[in-house]
């Protein structure tokens, strides 16, 4: 697998930042893939809002494809059986988040769609 990633950040105003990212992935078994993301960040005093829209691409790893193994857990061991017919997974993601510090902690809220 070979991959390249590039990301740019632009400060539109003191309160608004834009982020763009693109990743190219080349794999000997699966098709090449280009995935991208864009994020807008808006700051109001100590409050930060983010909207992220992104694509995802996950190829099965060598264990998922070819190995049989037991996944250890606390009282929940389970068997993983490799499957050479697995295909990559595509995803489309929208995430809206809010972040604000308080005197003794930071408040974060994130909503995820798709």
FIKOLZA-1660 file (N, C-alpha, C; in steps of 0.1 Angstrom, whole numbers, plus 5000, padded with zeros to 4 digits):
% residues 114
   i   px   py   pz ch aa at
   1 5008 4988 5000  A  X  N
   1 5000 5000 5000  A  X CA
   1 5009 5012 5000  A  X  C
   2 5005 5022 4991  A  X  N
   2 5012 5035 4991  A  X CA
   2 5001 5046 4993  A  X  C
   3 5004 5056 5001  A  X  N
   3 4994 5066 5002  A  X CA
   3 5002 5080 5003  A  X  C
   4 4995 5090 4999  A  X  N
   4 4999 5104 5000  A  X CA
   4 4988 5112 5005  A  X  C
   5 4992 5122 5014  A  X  N
   5 4982 5130 5020  A  X CA
   5 4987 5145 5020  A  X  C
   6 4977 5154 5016  A  X  N
   6 4981 5168 5016  A  X CA
   6 4969 5175 5023  A  X  C
   7 4973 5185 5031  A  X  N
   7 4963 5193 5038  A  X CA
   7 4966 5208 5037  A  X  C
   8 4956 5216 5036  A  X  N
   8 4958 5231 5036  A  X CA
   8 4949 5237 5046  A  X  C
   9 4954 5248 5051  A  X  N
   9 4946 5256 5061  A  X CA
   9 4946 5271 5056  A  X  C
  10 4934 5277 5056  A  X  N
  10 4932 5290 5052  A  X CA
  10 4925 5298 5063  A  X  C
  11 4930 5310 5067  A  X  N
  11 4924 5318 5077  A  X CA
  11 4916 5329 5069  A  X  C
  12 4903 5327 5068  A  X  N
  12 4895 5337 5060  A  X CA
  12 4893 5350 5068  A  X  C
  13 4891 5348 5081  A  X  N
  13 4890 5360 5090  A  X CA
  13 4896 5355 5103  A  X  C
  14 4896 5364 5113  A  X  N
  14 4901 5360 5126  A  X CA
  14 4892 5349 5132  A  X  C
  15 4880 5349 5128  A  X  N
  15 4870 5339 5134  A  X CA
  15 4868 5327 5126  A  X  C
  16 4871 5327 5113  A  X  N
  16 4868 5316 5104  A  X CA
  16 4880 5310 5097  A  X  C
  17 4882 5297 5099  A  X  N
  17 4893 5290 5093  A  X CA
  17 4887 5279 5084  A  X  C
  18 4893 5276 5073  A  X  N
  18 4890 5265 5064  A  X CA
  18 4901 5255 5063  A  X  C
  19 4898 5242 5063  A  X  N
  19 4908 5232 5062  A  X CA
  19 4904 5223 5050  A  X  C
  20 4913 5219 5041  A  X  N
  20 4911 5210 5030  A  X CA
  20 4921 5199 5031  A  X  C
  21 4917 5187 5029  A  X  N
  21 4926 5176 5029  A  X CA
  21 4922 5166 5018  A  X  C
  22 4933 5159 5012  A  X  N
  22 4930 5149 5002  A  X CA
  22 4941 5138 5004  A  X  C
  23 4936 5126 5003  A  X  N
  23 4945 5114 5004  A  X CA
  23 4943 5105 4992  A  X  C
  24 4954 5101 4986  A  X  N
  24 4955 5092 4975  A  X CA
  24 4960 5079 4980  A  X  C
  25 4953 5068 4978  A  X  N
  25 4957 5055 4983  A  X CA
  25 4959 5045 4971  A  X  C
  26 4970 5039 4970  A  X  N
  26 4973 5029 4960  A  X CA
  26 4975 5015 4967  A  X  C
  27 4968 5005 4963  A  X  N
  27 4969 4992 4969  A  X CA
  27 4970 4982 4958  A  X  C
  28 4979 4972 4960  A  X  N
  28 4981 4962 4949  A  X CA
  28 4969 4953 4947  A  X  C
  29 4960 4951 4957  A  X  N
  29 4949 4942 4955  A  X CA
  29 4936 4949 4952  A  X  C
  30 4935 4962 4956  A  X  N
  30 4922 4969 4955  A  X CA
  30 4925 4981 4946  A  X  C
  31 4914 4988 4941  A  X  N
  31 4914 4999 4933  A  X CA
  31 4921 5011 4940  A  X  C
  32 4927 5020 4932  A  X  N
  32 4932 5032 4938  A  X CA
  32 4920 5041 4942  A  X  C
  33 4923 5049 4952  A  X  N
  33 4912 5057 4958  A  X CA
  33 4917 5071 4962  A  X  C
  34 4909 5081 4959  A  X  N
  34 4911 5094 4963  A  X CA
  34 4900 5098 4973  A  X  C
  35 4903 5102 4985  A  X  N
  35 4893 5107 4994  A  X CA
  35 4897 5121 4999  A  X  C
  36 4886 5128 5003  A  X  N
  36 4888 5142 5006  A  X CA
  36 4880 5146 5018  A  X  C
  37 4884 5158 5024  A  X  N
  37 4877 5163 5035  A  X CA
  37 4877 5178 5035  A  X  C
  38 4867 5184 5041  A  X  N
  38 4867 5199 5042  A  X CA
  38 4862 5202 5056  A  X  C
  39 4868 5211 5063  A  X  N
  39 4863 5215 5076  A  X CA
  39 4863 5231 5077  A  X  C
  40 4852 5236 5083  A  X  N
  40 4851 5250 5086  A  X CA
  40 4851 5251 5101  A  X  C
  41 4859 5260 5106  A  X  N
  41 4860 5263 5120  A  X CA
  41 4856 5277 5123  A  X  C
  42 4847 5279 5132  A  X  N
  42 4842 5293 5135  A  X CA
  42 4844 5295 5150  A  X  C
  43 4851 5306 5154  A  X  N
  43 4854 5309 5168  A  X CA
  43 4846 5322 5172  A  X  C
  44 4839 5321 5183  A  X  N
  44 4833 5332 5189  A  X CA
  44 4838 5333 5204  A  X  C
  45 4846 5342 5207  A  X  N
  45 4852 5343 5220  A  X CA
  45 4858 5330 5223  A  X  C
  46 4854 5323 5234  A  X  N
  46 4860 5310 5238  A  X CA
  46 4852 5298 5232  A  X  C
  47 4842 5301 5223  A  X  N
  47 4834 5290 5218  A  X CA
  47 4839 5287 5204  A  X  C
  48 4840 5274 5201  A  X  N
  48 4845 5269 5188  A  X CA
  48 4835 5260 5182  A  X  C
  49 4831 5263 5170  A  X  N
  49 4821 5254 5162  A  X CA
  49 4829 5248 5150  A  X  C
  50 4827 5236 5147  A  X  N
  50 4833 5229 5135  A  X CA
  50 4823 5221 5128  A  X  C
  51 4824 5222 5115  A  X  N
  51 4816 5214 5106  A  X CA
  51 4826 5207 5097  A  X  C
  52 4826 5194 5097  A  X  N
  52 4835 5186 5089  A  X CA
  52 4827 5177 5080  A  X  C
  53 4831 5176 5067  A  X  N
  53 4825 5167 5057  A  X CA
  53 4837 5160 5051  A  X  C
  54 4836 5146 5052  A  X  N
  54 4847 5138 5047  A  X CA
  54 4842 5125 5041  A  X  C
  55 4852 5120 5033  A  X  N
  55 4850 5106 5028  A  X CA
  55 4860 5097 5035  A  X  C
  56 4856 5084 5036  A  X  N
  56 4865 5075 5042  A  X CA
  56 4866 5063 5033  A  X  C
  57 4878 5056 5034  A  X  N
  57 4880 5044 5026  A  X CA
  57 4889 5035 5035  A  X  C
  58 4884 5023 5038  A  X  N
  58 4891 5014 5046  A  X CA
  58 4893 5000 5039  A  X  C
  59 4905 4997 5037  A  X  N
  59 4908 4984 5030  A  X CA
  59 4910 4973 5041  A  X  C
  60 4905 4961 5038  A  X  N
  60 4908 4950 5048  A  X CA
  60 4923 4949 5050  A  X  C
  61 4927 4946 5063  A  X  N
  61 4941 4944 5065  A  X CA
  61 4945 4929 5063  A  X  C
  62 4957 4926 5064  A  X  N
  62 4962 4912 5061  A  X CA
  62 4955 4902 5070  A  X  C
  63 4953 4906 5083  A  X  N
  63 4947 4897 5093  A  X CA
  63 4932 4894 5089  A  X  C
  64 4925 4905 5085  A  X  N
  64 4911 4903 5081  A  X CA
  64 4909 4895 5068  A  X  C
  65 4919 4895 5060  A  X  N
  65 4919 4888 5047  A  X CA
  65 4923 4873 5049  A  X  C
  66 4934 4871 5056  A  X  N
  66 4940 4857 5055  A  X CA
  66 4942 4850 5068  A  X  C
  67 4941 4856 5080  A  X  N
  67 4945 4849 5092  A  X CA
  67 4932 4846 5100  A  X  C
  68 4933 4834 5107  A  X  N
  68 4923 4830 5117  A  X CA
  68 4930 4833 5131  A  X  C
  69 4923 4840 5139  A  X  N
  69 4929 4843 5152  A  X CA
  69 4918 4846 5163  A  X  C
  70 4922 4845 5175  A  X  N
  70 4913 4848 5186  A  X CA
  70 4916 4862 5191  A  X  C
  71 4906 4870 5192  A  X  N
  71 4907 4884 5197  A  X CA
  71 4905 4884 5212  A  X  C
  72 4915 4887 5220  A  X  N
  72 4914 4886 5234  A  X CA
  72 4906 4898 5239  A  X  C
  73 4898 4896 5250  A  X  N
  73 4891 4906 5257  A  X CA
  73 4888 4901 5271  A  X  C
  74 4883 4910 5279  A  X  N
  74 4880 4907 5293  A  X CA
  74 4867 4899 5293  A  X  C
  75 4868 4886 5293  A  X  N
  75 4856 4878 5293  A  X CA
  75 4848 4877 5280  A  X  C
  76 4854 4883 5269  A  X  N
  76 4847 4884 5257  A  X CA
  76 4856 4880 5245  A  X  C
  77 4864 4869 5246  A  X  N
  77 4872 4865 5235  A  X CA
  77 4863 4861 5224  A  X  C
  78 4867 4864 5212  A  X  N
  78 4860 4860 5200  A  X CA
  78 4869 4856 5189  A  X  C
  79 4865 4847 5180  A  X  N
  79 4873 4842 5169  A  X CA
  79 4871 4851 5157  A  X  C
  80 4882 4855 5150  A  X  N
  80 4882 4862 5138  A  X CA
  80 4887 4853 5127  A  X  C
  81 4879 4851 5117  A  X  N
  81 4883 4842 5106  A  X CA
  81 4885 4850 5093  A  X  C
  82 4897 4849 5088  A  X  N
  82 4901 4857 5076  A  X CA
  82 4892 4853 5064  A  X  C
  83 4889 4863 5056  A  X  N
  83 4881 4861 5044  A  X CA
  83 4888 4869 5032  A  X  C
  84 4894 4861 5023  A  X  N
  84 4901 4868 5012  A  X CA
  84 4891 4875 5002  A  X  C
  85 4878 4873 5003  A  X  N
  85 4868 4879 4994  A  X CA
  85 4863 4893 5000  A  X  C
  86 4869 4897 5011  A  X  N
  86 4864 4910 5017  A  X CA
  86 4867 4921 5007  A  X  C
  87 4859 4931 5007  A  X  N
  87 4860 4943 4998  A  X CA
  87 4863 4955 5007  A  X  C
  88 4869 4966 5002  A  X  N
  88 4871 4978 5009  A  X CA
  88 4857 4984 5013  A  X  C
  89 4857 4992 5023  A  X  N
  89 4845 4999 5028  A  X CA
  89 4847 5014 5025  A  X  C
  90 4836 5020 5019  A  X  N
  90 4835 5035 5017  A  X CA
  90 4826 5041 5027  A  X  C
  91 4829 5053 5031  A  X  N
  91 4820 5060 5040  A  X CA
  91 4820 5075 5036  A  X  C
  92 4809 5081 5040  A  X  N
  92 4807 5096 5039  A  X CA
  92 4803 5101 5052  A  X  C
  93 4810 5111 5057  A  X  N
  93 4808 5115 5071  A  X CA
  93 4805 5130 5072  A  X  C
  94 4796 5134 5081  A  X  N
  94 4793 5147 5084  A  X CA
  94 4794 5148 5099  A  X  C
  95 4802 5158 5104  A  X  N
  95 4804 5159 5118  A  X CA
  95 4803 5174 5122  A  X  C
  96 4794 5176 5132  A  X  N
  96 4793 5190 5137  A  X CA
  96 4797 5189 5152  A  X  C
  97 4806 5198 5156  A  X  N
  97 4811 5198 5169  A  X CA
  97 4811 5212 5176  A  X  C
  98 4810 5212 5189  A  X  N
  98 4811 5224 5197  A  X CA
  98 4821 5222 5208  A  X  C
  99 4829 5232 5211  A  X  N
  99 4839 5231 5221  A  X CA
  99 4840 5244 5228  A  X  C
 100 4841 5243 5242  A  X  N
 100 4842 5255 5250  A  X CA
 100 4848 5252 5263  A  X  C
 101 4859 5259 5267  A  X  N
 101 4865 5257 5280  A  X CA
 101 4857 5263 5292  A  X  C
 102 4857 5257 5303  A  X  N
 102 4852 5263 5315  A  X CA
 102 4864 5264 5325  A  X  C
 103 4861 5269 5337  A  X  N
 103 4872 5271 5346  A  X CA
 103 4880 5259 5349  A  X  C
 104 4874 5247 5350  A  X  N
 104 4881 5235 5354  A  X CA
 104 4880 5224 5344  A  X  C
 105 4874 5226 5333  A  X  N
 105 4873 5215 5323  A  X CA
 105 4869 5221 5309  A  X  C
 106 4869 5213 5300  A  X  N
 106 4865 5217 5286  A  X CA
 106 4853 5209 5282  A  X  C
 107 4843 5216 5276  A  X  N
 107 4831 5210 5272  A  X CA
 107 4832 5207 5257  A  X  C
 108 4829 5195 5253  A  X  N
 108 4829 5191 5239  A  X CA
 108 4816 5184 5236  A  X  C
 109 4811 5187 5225  A  X  N
 109 4799 5179 5220  A  X CA
 109 4801 5177 5205  A  X  C
 110 4799 5165 5201  A  X  N
 110 4801 5161 5187  A  X CA
 110 4789 5153 5182  A  X  C
 111 4784 5156 5170  A  X  N
 111 4773 5148 5164  A  X CA
 111 4778 5143 5151  A  X  C
 112 4775 5130 5148  A  X  N
 112 4781 5124 5137  A  X CA
 112 4769 5118 5128  A  X  C
 113 4769 5121 5116  A  X  N
 113 4759 5116 5107  A  X CA
 113 4766 5107 5096  A  X  C
 114 4759 5096 5093  A  X  N
 114 4764 5086 5083  A  X CA
 114 4777 5080 5087  A  X  C
% end
